[in-house]
Amino acid sequence: MKTIDEADYVIVGSGSAGSAMAYRLSESGKYDVVVVEAGGTDAGPFIQMPGALSFPMNMQRYDWGYKAEAEKTLAGRQLVTPRGRVIGGSSSINGMVYVRGHALDYEHWAASGASGWAFADVLPYFKRMENFHGGAGRGVDPKWRGTAGPLNVKNGEMQNPLYEAFVEAGRQAGYPVTEDYNGEQQEGFGPMQQTIWQGRRWSAANAYLRPAMKRGNCRLLNAQGISVAFEGDRAIGMVVRAGRRGKGLVKARREVVLAAGSINSPLILMHSGIGDADDLKHFGIDVKVPRPGVGQNLQDHLELYIQQTCIQPITLNGYLSLFAKGRVGLEWMMLHTGYGATNHFEAAAFIRSAAGIEYPDIQYHFLPGAIRYDGKAAAPGHGFQAHVGPMRSKSRGAVRLKSADPKDAPSIRFNYMSHPDDWTEFRTAIRLTREIYAQEAFDPYRGPEIQPGAEATSDEDLDRFIAEHAESAYHPCGTARLGAPDDEMAVVDPECRVIGVENLRLADSSIFPRITNGNLNGPSIMVGEKAADHILGQGVLAPEPELKPWIASDWQTKQR
């Protein structure tokens, strides 16, 4: 097979983790890095304008176009699974919400066999990657937050009064208020943080990949990674399909690093002969290393849009006409300001669903509009909504091959709502949201409930609404999880080495043992940052064990 490129490190995928690793592996100038990316340019307003976030994830140009298998528990629906096929990967098509996850998420990782990935171990990497700007009148605690990293993070402006109404309603309902859910205290209501800077989407490509490529020892190859090339048990490169040049080999003098995401990374492993032996044999793929955990442990966050009529004409529903959208787009093109310069998720909350739960298990994104992700309004007039869903579902799915042809899309089955606790948690989330909307802070704005609708009160009514309306939050992860080398279901060891072969690593959201609280872009970048130090063999950053997260003192007996 012809060699079309060669470098010290070959990274497959330019997304959240891949771009971070490209930046760090090329930082010293000692090593040559090539990043293999199947997608094209991220230039243009559909990606760079934050307010246009609903467009790129619905465009074939930027998305792999994956769709999950029909889910019997969700009324037979097939939910889309957008994955970025563009420079910057899914960080170029996501909602630009920045959440680290809760400190206790990482304690769970470490306890499950991912030694070296406890909160004290990952906190230094979150701080290294961040340039957190805080918000108006709000300071930044340097013990908890970074202010010199490549990733710009800021609070929204919260100019619409509905944002403050949501936070105040939470306080009135008895919940705490937190100024920084990524700092000491996640639990509570407060401003939501964004990967937006100077009115532009601050994707991993803008934060990491472009600065890395300016160094001269990091370059981008537009090609699709197909399978890992081996000599014996040693990875020597990546077999790719590169447009008119056809199939070829990108050689790695040191290591191959998969960062193609939680759907494509396990697929590449399977096409390389690493996976469940029976499945591989079924498709005529030679078994290199039998690892039954490849593609298993698939997790995601589901959410509902709880929508309320707004009796004042102050919501985003007033900006849905072509004329209004054109005006917003023109202001953004000229000044990078206005409604085009925000993702509109500017208020958030993390709460516990019941007494006896130690840390938050429900997340809210609040939006001053009643609008679906595809930009369509559910009802005429004005409204607002909370995106709400449980954080730690016990349901698990899998990514599997449909054929031996890398051109074919995989089978993606999440098994959503397959655990009975999922239904209990979602019903609770709906009822708690209604209680928040009923607070005095919303009195000047609150009209009739749009959905589920005031008549939906019984468990049966709510279960029907959940089955017909629950949507993915687009947070798939866990399909090549971290673990001890002797753990049969682990795929990578705590240094992100693929177990059973040499010179092959995997570092992206695939390696999460369990899904973290909130959106996954931040934790995925952190994985790339930490994995780069493991790859370079220079020693990881010193842990910070003295910092402990805020936990409600009465969590065992009170829900709030």
Secondary structure as the mmCIF struct_conf table of DSSP 4:
data_model
#
loop_
_struct_conf.conf_type_id
_struct_conf.id
_struct_conf.beg_label_comp_id
_struct_conf.beg_label_asym_id
_struct_conf.beg_label_seq_id
_struct_conf.end_label_comp_id
_struct_conf.end_label_asym_id
_struct_conf.end_label_seq_id
STRN STRN1 THR A 3 VAL A 12
BEND BEND1 GLY A 15 GLY A 15
HELX_RH_AL_P HELX_RH_AL_P1 SER A 16 LEU A 25
TURN_TY1_P TURN_TY1_P1 SER A 26 SER A 28
BEND BEND2 GLY A 29 TYR A 31
STRN STRN2 VAL A 33 GLU A 37
BEND BEND3 ALA A 38 GLY A 39
STRN STRN3 GLY A 40 GLY A 40
BEND BEND4 GLY A 44 GLY A 44
HELX_RH_AL_P HELX_RH_AL_P2 PRO A 45 GLN A 48
BEND BEND5 MET A 49 MET A 49
HELX_RH_3T_P HELX_RH_3T_P1 PRO A 50 ALA A 52
TURN_TY1_P TURN_TY1_P2 LEU A 53 PHE A 55
HELX_RH_3T_P HELX_RH_3T_P2 PRO A 56 ASN A 58
TURN_TY1_P TURN_TY1_P3 GLN A 60 TYR A 62
STRN STRN4 ASP A 63 ASP A 63
STRN STRN5 TYR A 66 LYS A 67
HELX_LH_PP_P HELX_LH_PP_P1 ALA A 68 ALA A 70
STRN STRN6 GLU A 71 GLU A 71
HELX_RH_3T_P HELX_RH_3T_P3 LYS A 72 LEU A 74
TURN_TY1_P TURN_TY1_P4 ALA A 75 GLY A 76
STRN STRN7 ARG A 77 ARG A 77
STRN STRN8 VAL A 80 THR A 81
STRN STRN9 GLY A 84 GLY A 84
STRN STRN10 VAL A 86 VAL A 86
TURN_TY1_P TURN_TY1_P5 ILE A 87 GLY A 88
HELX_RH_3T_P HELX_RH_3T_P4 GLY A 89 SER A 92
TURN_TY1_P TURN_TY1_P6 ILE A 93 ILE A 93
BEND BEND6 ASN A 94 ASN A 94
STRN STRN11 VAL A 97 VAL A 97
HELX_RH_AL_P HELX_RH_AL_P3 ALA A 103 ALA A 111
TURN_TY1_P TURN_TY1_P7 SER A 112 GLY A 113
TURN_TY1_P TURN_TY1_P8 SER A 115 GLY A 116
BEND BEND7 ALA A 118 ALA A 118
HELX_RH_AL_P HELX_RH_AL_P4 PHE A 119 MET A 129
STRN STRN12 GLU A 130 PHE A 132
STRN STRN13 GLY A 135 GLY A 135
TURN_TY1_P TURN_TY1_P9 ALA A 136 GLY A 137
STRN STRN14 ARG A 138 ARG A 138
TURN_TY1_P TURN_TY1_P10 PRO A 142 TRP A 144
STRN STRN15 THR A 147 THR A 147
BEND BEND8 ALA A 148 PRO A 150
STRN STRN16 LEU A 151 ASN A 155
BEND BEND9 ASN A 160 ASN A 160
HELX_RH_AL_P HELX_RH_AL_P5 PRO A 161 GLN A 172
TURN_TY1_P TURN_TY1_P11 ALA A 173 GLY A 174
STRN STRN17 VAL A 177 VAL A 177
BEND BEND10 GLU A 179 GLU A 179
TURN_TY1_P TURN_TY1_P12 TYR A 181 GLU A 184
BEND BEND11 GLU A 187 GLU A 187
STRN STRN18 GLY A 188 PRO A 191
HELX_LH_PP_P HELX_LH_PP_P2 MET A 192 MET A 192
STRN STRN19 GLN A 193 GLN A 194
BEND BEND12 THR A 195 THR A 195
STRN STRN20 ILE A 196 TRP A 197
TURN_TY1_P TURN_TY1_P13 GLN A 198 GLY A 199
STRN STRN21 ARG A 200 ARG A 201
HELX_RH_AL_P HELX_RH_AL_P6 ALA A 204 ALA A 204
HELX_RH_PI_P HELX_RH_PI_P1 ALA A 205 LEU A 209
HELX_RH_AL_P HELX_RH_AL_P7 ARG A 210 MET A 213
TURN_TY1_P TURN_TY1_P14 LYS A 214 ARG A 215
BEND BEND13 GLY A 216 ASN A 217
STRN STRN22 CYS A 218 ASN A 222
STRN STRN23 GLN A 224 GLU A 231
TURN_TY1_P TURN_TY1_P15 GLY A 232 ASP A 233
STRN STRN24 ARG A 234 ARG A 241
HELX_RH_3T_P HELX_RH_3T_P5 GLY A 243 ARG A 245
STRN STRN25 LYS A 247 LEU A 258
BEND BEND14 ALA A 260 ALA A 260
HELX_RH_AL_P HELX_RH_AL_P8 GLY A 261 HIS A 271
TURN_TY1_P TURN_TY1_P16 SER A 272 GLY A 273
STRN STRN26 ILE A 274 GLY A 275
HELX_RH_AL_P HELX_RH_AL_P9 ALA A 277 HIS A 282
TURN_TY1_P TURN_TY1_P17 PHE A 283 GLY A 284
BEND BEND15 LYS A 288 LYS A 288
STRN STRN27 VAL A 289 PRO A 290
TURN_TY1_P TURN_TY1_P18 PRO A 292 GLY A 295
BEND BEND16 ASN A 297 ASN A 297
STRN STRN28 LEU A 298 GLN A 299
STRN STRN29 LEU A 302 CYS A 310
BEND BEND17 ILE A 311 PRO A 313
BEND BEND18 THR A 315 THR A 315
HELX_RH_3T_P HELX_RH_3T_P6 LEU A 316 TYR A 319
BEND BEND19 SER A 321 SER A 321
HELX_RH_AL_P HELX_RH_AL_P10 LEU A 322 LEU A 335
BEND BEND20 HIS A 336 HIS A 336
HELX_RH_3T_P HELX_RH_3T_P7 GLY A 338 ALA A 341
BEND BEND21 HIS A 344 HIS A 344
STRN STRN30 ALA A 347 ILE A 351
BEND BEND22 SER A 353 ALA A 354
TURN_TY1_P TURN_TY1_P19 ALA A 355 GLY A 356
BEND BEND23 TYR A 359 TYR A 359
STRN STRN31 ILE A 362 LEU A 367
BEND BEND24 PRO A 368 GLY A 369
STRN STRN32 ILE A 371 ILE A 371
TURN_TY1_P TURN_TY1_P20 TYR A 373 ASP A 374
BEND BEND25 GLY A 375 GLY A 375
STRN STRN33 ALA A 377 ALA A 377
BEND BEND26 ALA A 378 GLY A 381
STRN STRN34 GLY A 383 PRO A 390
BEND BEND27 MET A 391 MET A 391
STRN STRN35 GLY A 397 GLY A 397
STRN STRN36 ALA A 398 ARG A 400
BEND BEND28 LYS A 402 ALA A 404
TURN_TY1_P TURN_TY1_P21 PRO A 406 LYS A 407
BEND BEND29 ASP A 408 ASP A 408
HELX_LH_PP_P HELX_LH_PP_P3 ALA A 409 PRO A 410
STRN STRN37 SER A 411 ARG A 413
TURN_TY1_P TURN_TY1_P22 TYR A 416 MET A 417
BEND BEND30 HIS A 419 HIS A 419
HELX_RH_AL_P HELX_RH_AL_P11 PRO A 420 TYR A 437
TURN_TY1_P TURN_TY1_P23 ALA A 438 ALA A 438
BEND BEND31 GLN A 439 GLN A 439
HELX_RH_3T_P HELX_RH_3T_P8 GLU A 440 PHE A 442
TURN_TY1_P TURN_TY1_P24 ASP A 443 TYR A 445
STRN STRN38 ARG A 446 GLN A 451
BEND BEND32 PRO A 452 PRO A 452
TURN_TY1_P TURN_TY1_P25 ALA A 454 GLU A 455
BEND BEND33 SER A 458 SER A 458
HELX_RH_AL_P HELX_RH_AL_P12 ASP A 459 HIS A 469
STRN STRN39 GLU A 471 SER A 472
BEND BEND34 TYR A 474 TYR A 474
STRN STRN40 CYS A 477 CYS A 477
TURN_TY1_P TURN_TY1_P26 THR A 479 ALA A 480
STRN STRN41 LEU A 482 LEU A 482
TURN_TY1_P TURN_TY1_P27 PRO A 485 ASP A 486
TURN_TY1_P TURN_TY1_P28 GLU A 488 MET A 489
STRN STRN42 VAL A 492 VAL A 492
TURN_TY1_P TURN_TY1_P29 PRO A 494 GLU A 495
STRN STRN43 ARG A 497 VAL A 498
TURN_TY1_P TURN_TY1_P30 ILE A 499 GLY A 500
BEND BEND35 VAL A 501 VAL A 501
STRN STRN44 GLU A 502 GLU A 502
BEND BEND36 ASN A 503 ASN A 503
STRN STRN45 LEU A 504 LEU A 506
BEND BEND37 ASP A 508 ASP A 508
HELX_RH_3T_P HELX_RH_3T_P9 SER A 509 ILE A 511
BEND BEND38 PRO A 513 ARG A 514
HELX_LH_PP_P HELX_LH_PP_P4 ILE A 515 THR A 516
BEND BEND39 ASN A 517 GLY A 518
BEND BEND40 LEU A 520 LEU A 520
HELX_RH_AL_P HELX_RH_AL_P13 ASN A 521 LEU A 536
TURN_TY1_P TURN_TY1_P31 GLY A 537 GLY A 537
BEND BEND41 GLN A 538 GLN A 538
HELX_LH_PP_P HELX_LH_PP_P5 VAL A 540 PRO A 543
TURN_TY1_P TURN_TY1_P32 PRO A 545 GLU A 546
TURN_TY1_P TURN_TY1_P33 SER A 553 THR A 557
#
